[in-house]
Amino acid sequence: MPSLFDPIELGAIRAANRVLMAPLTRTRADADHVPTEMMIEYYRQRASAGLIISEATGISPQGLGWPNAPGIWSEAQIEAWKPITEAVHEAGGKIIAQLWHQGRLARPDVNKLQPLSASVTRAPYPVPDKNPYGEARAATLDEIKEAIEQYAEAARNALAAGFDGVQLHGANGYLIDQFLRDNTNLRDDDYGGSPENRIRFMKEAVQAVIAVAGAERTSIRLSPNGETQGADDSNPEAVFIPAAKVLDELGISFLELREQAPDGTFGATTVPKLSPHIRKAFTRPLVLNQDYTLEKAQADLDSGVADAIAFGRPFIGNPDLVERLRNGVPLAQDNPKTWYSKGPEGYIDYPAYQEQAAA
């Protein structure tokens, strides 16, 4: 069985190890969603990951309603991403861009637009009286086509910015997930109703990206079990296993699953994980994510349910996470108060273990 530290072929990308860096929103872009200089150092520090999946990156003004998150639709954004990808490559790493359309979760107070979704719904919020999400309008067929074209254009821009490939964000209650799930997709046309129809938007978006980047540089992230940000499904097995089969047939480079567990530390559910079933339907590299330790990660590689593991929050405080795991040294604790702050504190000031030990 492969070790977590063995290389792996992810389509056209040869990853030096199977410790991937999961996408992590860190809100260090500027007010116009242009990446900032400190992001160069942040990604460079973490280049020892087998593959970095960038933080969620907006594909259009309509699709991005989160303050200080980066985008990739404008020339300024493309140019600002170039030194970031160059720094990762110079450090020996690989990086792909995660393409993000928030759908109904795009906040109108940020982008000044009414949200777009599969259907007329409004995302919930823990404090209802302070809910920043607007009521979404149901996308017309022309708007569906436009959104699909925006994914393709964002892929084109990502390659121009030097990324090694792209990942569509199809998880966590965002636009693709809103089409997949039956409590957010209430449509009665070709994009709603049956699982086959609810999969259609995902399929067409992936096909459009493949036409630009090639299947060998295209991946997607899904979150098949449990509710996230109000998006849920009454029978996830009926939609996500067929979706995995479609993705397998399209020949994408890998499929990443964010799976919650009953004891999850960042979202929890009693809905069973679907990865064992998806593993049978998806024959290409399968990457799993959420609450992994070294031991749990290696166990899932040993069982064959996963080919690689994406670590998220451990990379925040441990830029050298791969070496720490390899050498069995303690992991540093990160500070949640600085996850979404604006400056370098809690972003680029976490030392590598060797630096910490020498201090």
C-alpha positions as CSV (number, residue, x, y, z in Angstrom):
1,M,0.0,0.0,0.0
2,P,1.2,3.5,-0.7
3,S,2.6,5.8,2.0
4,L,1.2,9.3,2.5
5,F,4.7,10.4,1.4
6,D,4.8,8.5,-1.9
7,P,4.3,10.5,-5.1
8,I,1.0,10.3,-7.1
9,E,-0.1,11.1,-10.6
10,L,-3.1,13.4,-10.5
11,G,-3.9,13.6,-14.2
12,A,-1.1,15.7,-15.7
13,I,0.2,16.8,-12.3
14,R,2.8,14.6,-10.6
15,A,2.5,15.4,-6.9
16,A,5.6,14.7,-4.8
17,N,3.5,13.3,-1.9
18,R,-0.1,12.5,-1.1
19,V,-0.5,15.3,1.5
20,L,-2.6,17.9,-0.4
21,M,-3.4,21.3,0.9
22,A,-7.1,21.8,1.0
23,P,-8.7,25.1,0.0
24,L,-8.8,27.6,2.9
25,T,-10.5,30.9,2.7
26,R,-8.2,33.5,4.4
27,T,-9.6,36.9,3.2
28,R,-6.2,38.5,2.5
29,A,-7.1,39.9,-1.0
30,D,-8.0,43.6,-1.3
31,A,-11.4,45.1,-1.5
32,D,-11.5,44.6,-5.3
33,H,-10.8,40.9,-4.8
34,V,-7.2,41.3,-6.1
35,P,-4.6,39.0,-4.5
36,T,-2.1,40.9,-2.3
37,E,1.6,40.6,-1.9
38,M,1.5,38.8,1.4
39,M,-0.3,35.9,-0.4
40,I,2.9,35.2,-2.3
41,E,4.7,34.3,0.9
42,Y,1.8,32.4,2.3
43,Y,1.6,30.0,-0.6
44,R,5.4,29.8,-1.0
45,Q,5.7,28.6,2.6
46,R,3.3,25.7,2.0
47,A,4.8,24.6,-1.3
48,S,6.0,21.2,0.1
49,A,2.4,20.0,0.0
50,G,2.0,17.4,-2.8
51,L,-0.5,19.8,-4.4
52,I,-1.9,23.1,-3.1
53,I,-5.6,23.7,-3.9
54,S,-5.9,27.4,-3.7
55,E,-8.5,29.2,-1.5
56,A,-11.9,29.5,-3.1
57,T,-11.5,32.1,-5.9
58,G,-14.5,33.9,-7.4
59,I,-15.2,33.4,-11.1
60,S,-17.3,36.5,-11.5
61,P,-18.7,39.5,-9.6
62,Q,-22.1,37.8,-9.5
63,G,-20.5,34.7,-8.0
64,L,-18.4,36.3,-5.3
65,G,-20.0,38.0,-2.4
66,W,-17.4,37.5,0.3
67,P,-15.3,40.4,1.5
68,N,-11.5,40.2,0.7
69,A,-11.7,36.8,-1.0
70,P,-9.8,36.7,-4.3
71,G,-11.2,36.6,-7.8
72,I,-9.9,35.5,-11.2
73,W,-12.1,37.4,-13.7
74,S,-10.2,40.6,-14.2
75,E,-6.8,41.4,-15.7
76,A,-5.6,42.8,-12.3
77,Q,-6.5,39.6,-10.6
78,I,-4.8,37.5,-13.1
79,E,-1.6,39.5,-12.9
80,A,-1.6,39.4,-9.1
81,W,-1.9,35.6,-9.1
82,K,1.2,35.2,-11.4
83,P,3.9,35.9,-8.7
84,I,2.0,33.6,-6.3
85,T,2.1,30.6,-8.7
86,E,5.6,31.5,-9.7
87,A,6.7,31.4,-6.0
88,V,5.1,28.0,-5.5
89,H,6.8,26.6,-8.6
90,E,10.2,28.1,-7.6
91,A,9.9,26.3,-4.2
92,G,9.2,23.0,-6.0
93,G,5.5,22.9,-5.5
94,K,2.3,22.5,-7.6
95,I,-0.8,24.6,-7.3
96,I,-4.3,24.6,-8.8
97,A,-7.0,27.3,-8.6
98,Q,-10.3,26.5,-7.0
99,L,-13.1,28.1,-9.0
100,W,-15.9,29.4,-6.9
101,H,-19.5,30.6,-7.6
102,Q,-21.3,31.1,-4.3
103,G,-24.8,31.1,-5.7
104,R,-27.3,32.1,-3.0
105,L,-24.4,32.6,-0.5
106,A,-23.0,35.6,-2.4
107,R,-23.8,38.5,0.0
108,P,-25.6,41.4,-1.6
109,D,-23.9,43.8,0.8
110,V,-20.5,42.8,-0.8
111,N,-21.3,42.6,-4.5
112,K,-24.5,44.7,-4.6
113,L,-26.3,42.0,-6.7
114,Q,-29.2,39.8,-6.0
115,P,-27.9,36.2,-5.6
116,L,-28.4,33.6,-8.3
117,S,-29.3,30.0,-7.5
118,A,-31.0,26.9,-8.8
119,S,-34.3,28.1,-7.2
120,V,-35.9,30.9,-5.3
121,T,-34.5,30.3,-1.8
122,R,-32.6,32.1,0.9
123,A,-29.7,30.6,2.8
124,P,-30.2,30.4,6.6
125,Y,-28.0,32.2,9.2
126,P,-27.4,31.4,12.9
127,V,-28.9,34.8,13.8
128,P,-31.9,35.2,11.5
129,D,-32.4,38.9,12.2
130,K,-28.8,39.5,11.0
131,N,-28.9,37.3,8.0
132,P,-26.6,38.8,5.4
133,Y,-27.9,36.6,2.6
134,G,-30.5,37.8,0.1
135,E,-33.3,35.9,-1.4
136,A,-31.9,34.3,-4.5
137,R,-33.6,34.3,-7.9
138,A,-33.9,31.1,-9.9
139,A,-31.4,31.2,-12.8
140,T,-32.9,31.3,-16.2
141,L,-31.6,29.0,-18.9
142,D,-29.5,31.9,-20.3
143,E,-28.1,32.6,-16.9
144,I,-27.2,28.9,-16.4
145,K,-25.3,29.0,-19.7
146,E,-23.6,32.3,-18.7
147,A,-22.5,30.8,-15.4
148,I,-21.1,27.7,-17.2
149,E,-19.2,30.0,-19.5
150,Q,-17.8,31.9,-16.5
151,Y,-16.3,28.7,-15.1
152,A,-14.6,28.1,-18.5
153,E,-13.3,31.7,-18.7
154,A,-12.0,31.4,-15.1
155,A,-10.2,28.2,-16.0
156,R,-8.6,30.0,-19.0
157,N,-7.6,32.9,-16.7
158,A,-6.1,30.5,-14.1
159,L,-3.9,28.8,-16.7
160,A,-2.8,32.3,-17.9
161,A,-1.9,33.1,-14.3
162,G,0.4,30.1,-14.1
163,F,-1.8,27.6,-12.2
164,D,-1.1,23.9,-12.9
165,G,-4.8,23.2,-13.2
166,V,-8.2,24.0,-11.7
167,Q,-10.8,22.6,-9.3
168,L,-14.5,23.4,-9.5
169,H,-15.9,24.1,-6.1
170,G,-19.0,21.9,-6.0
171,A,-19.2,21.5,-2.2
172,N,-20.4,23.2,0.9
173,G,-23.7,24.6,-0.3
174,Y,-22.3,26.8,-3.1
175,L,-23.8,27.0,-6.6
176,I,-23.0,23.6,-8.0
177,D,-24.1,22.0,-4.7
178,Q,-27.3,24.1,-4.8
179,F,-28.2,22.4,-8.1
180,L,-27.3,18.9,-6.8
181,R,-29.4,18.9,-3.6
182,D,-33.1,18.6,-3.5
183,N,-33.8,21.1,-0.7
184,T,-32.1,23.9,-2.8
185,N,-33.1,22.7,-6.3
186,L,-36.8,23.0,-6.7
187,R,-36.8,23.3,-10.5
188,D,-39.1,21.3,-12.8
189,D,-37.1,21.7,-16.0
190,D,-34.0,19.9,-17.4
191,Y,-31.9,21.1,-14.4
192,G,-34.2,19.9,-11.6
193,G,-36.3,17.0,-10.3
194,S,-34.5,13.7,-11.0
195,P,-30.9,13.1,-9.8
196,E,-29.9,13.0,-13.5
197,N,-31.3,16.4,-14.1
198,R,-29.8,17.9,-10.9
199,I,-26.4,16.6,-11.9
200,R,-26.7,18.3,-15.3
201,F,-25.4,21.7,-14.3
202,M,-22.3,20.1,-12.6
203,K,-21.7,18.0,-15.7
204,E,-21.9,20.9,-18.1
205,A,-19.7,23.1,-16.0
206,V,-17.1,20.4,-15.8
207,Q,-17.3,19.7,-19.5
208,A,-16.8,23.5,-20.2
209,V,-13.7,23.6,-18.0
210,I,-12.3,20.4,-19.6
211,A,-12.7,22.0,-23.0
212,V,-10.3,24.8,-21.8
213,A,-7.9,23.1,-19.4
214,G,-8.2,19.4,-20.5
215,A,-9.6,16.6,-18.3
216,E,-6.1,15.9,-17.0
217,R,-5.9,19.4,-15.3
218,T,-9.6,19.5,-14.1
219,S,-10.9,18.3,-10.8
220,I,-13.9,19.0,-8.6
221,R,-14.7,19.1,-4.8
222,L,-18.0,17.7,-3.5
223,S,-19.4,17.3,0.0
224,P,-21.8,14.4,-0.3
225,N,-22.9,13.7,3.3
226,G,-24.8,16.0,5.6
227,E,-26.0,19.5,5.5
228,T,-23.7,22.5,4.9
229,Q,-24.9,26.1,5.0
230,G,-28.5,25.1,4.6
231,A,-27.9,22.8,1.6
232,D,-29.1,19.2,2.2
233,D,-30.5,16.3,0.3
234,S,-33.1,13.7,1.3
235,N,-31.2,10.9,-0.4
236,P,-27.6,11.8,-1.1
237,E,-26.6,8.4,-2.3
238,A,-29.1,8.7,-5.2
239,V,-27.4,11.8,-6.5
240,F,-23.8,11.7,-5.5
241,I,-23.0,8.2,-6.7
242,P,-24.4,8.9,-10.2
243,A,-22.5,12.2,-10.1
244,A,-19.2,10.3,-9.4
245,K,-19.9,8.0,-12.3
246,V,-20.4,11.0,-14.6
247,L,-17.1,12.5,-13.4
248,D,-15.3,9.2,-13.9
249,E,-16.6,9.0,-17.5
250,L,-15.5,12.6,-18.1
251,G,-11.9,11.5,-17.1
252,I,-11.2,14.3,-14.6
253,S,-7.8,14.3,-12.9
254,F,-9.2,13.6,-9.4
255,L,-12.3,13.9,-7.2
256,E,-12.0,15.5,-3.7
257,L,-14.7,14.8,-1.1
258,R,-15.1,16.8,2.1
259,E,-16.9,14.4,4.4
260,Q,-18.3,15.2,7.8
261,A,-18.5,12.8,10.7
262,P,-20.6,12.7,13.9
263,D,-17.6,14.0,15.9
264,G,-16.5,16.6,13.3
265,T,-14.8,19.7,14.5
266,F,-15.9,21.9,11.6
267,G,-19.4,20.7,10.8
268,A,-20.8,17.3,11.9
269,T,-23.4,14.9,10.8
270,T,-24.8,11.4,11.4
271,V,-25.4,10.9,7.7
272,P,-23.0,8.1,6.7
273,K,-19.9,8.9,4.6
274,L,-20.4,7.9,0.9
275,S,-16.7,7.6,0.1
276,P,-16.8,3.7,0.2
277,H,-19.6,3.7,-2.4
278,I,-18.1,6.5,-4.5
279,R,-14.8,4.6,-4.5
280,K,-16.6,1.8,-6.4
281,A,-18.1,4.3,-8.9
282,F,-15.0,6.5,-9.4
283,T,-11.9,4.7,-10.6
284,R,-9.6,7.7,-10.8
285,P,-7.7,9.3,-7.9
286,L,-10.0,9.9,-5.0
287,V,-8.9,12.5,-2.4
288,L,-10.6,12.7,1.0
289,N,-10.7,15.6,3.4
290,Q,-11.9,16.6,6.9
291,D,-10.5,16.1,10.4
292,Y,-7.6,13.8,9.4
293,T,-4.7,12.8,11.6
294,L,-1.6,11.1,10.2
295,E,-2.9,7.7,11.4
296,K,-6.4,8.2,10.0
297,A,-4.9,9.3,6.7
298,Q,-2.6,6.4,6.3
299,A,-5.4,4.0,7.3
300,D,-7.6,5.3,4.5
301,L,-4.8,4.9,2.0
302,D,-4.2,1.4,3.3
303,S,-7.8,0.4,2.9
304,G,-7.9,1.8,-0.6
305,V,-10.8,4.1,0.0
306,A,-8.5,7.1,-0.7
307,D,-5.5,7.7,-2.9
308,A,-4.5,11.0,-1.2
309,I,-5.7,13.1,1.7
310,A,-6.3,16.9,1.7
311,F,-5.4,18.6,5.0
312,G,-6.9,22.0,5.6
313,R,-6.6,23.7,9.0
314,P,-3.4,21.9,10.0
315,F,-1.7,23.8,7.1
316,I,-2.6,27.2,8.7
317,G,-0.2,26.9,11.7
318,N,2.1,24.4,10.1
319,P,3.5,25.6,6.7
320,D,5.8,22.6,6.8
321,L,3.1,20.1,7.6
322,V,4.4,17.4,5.3
323,E,7.8,17.3,7.1
324,R,6.2,17.5,10.5
325,L,4.0,14.5,9.6
326,R,6.9,12.6,8.0
327,N,9.2,13.1,11.1
328,G,6.5,12.7,13.8
329,V,7.1,16.1,15.3
330,P,4.3,18.0,17.1
331,L,1.9,20.2,15.2
332,A,1.6,23.8,16.1
333,Q,-1.8,25.2,17.1
334,D,-3.2,28.0,14.9
335,N,-5.2,30.9,16.1
336,P,-8.8,30.9,14.8
337,K,-9.1,34.6,15.6
338,T,-6.7,35.3,12.7
339,W,-8.2,32.9,10.1
340,Y,-10.1,35.8,8.5
341,S,-8.3,38.9,9.7
342,K,-6.5,41.2,7.3
343,G,-2.8,41.3,8.2
344,P,0.2,39.1,8.3
345,E,-0.4,37.9,11.9
346,G,-1.6,34.4,11.9
347,Y,-1.0,34.2,8.2
348,I,2.7,34.2,7.3
349,D,4.3,34.3,10.8
350,Y,3.9,30.6,11.7
351,P,7.5,29.2,11.7
352,A,8.6,25.9,10.3
353,Y,9.5,23.3,13.0
354,Q,13.3,23.7,12.4
355,E,13.0,27.5,12.8
356,Q,10.9,27.0,16.0
357,A,13.3,24.5,17.5
358,A,16.3,26.8,16.8
359,A,14.7,29.8,18.4
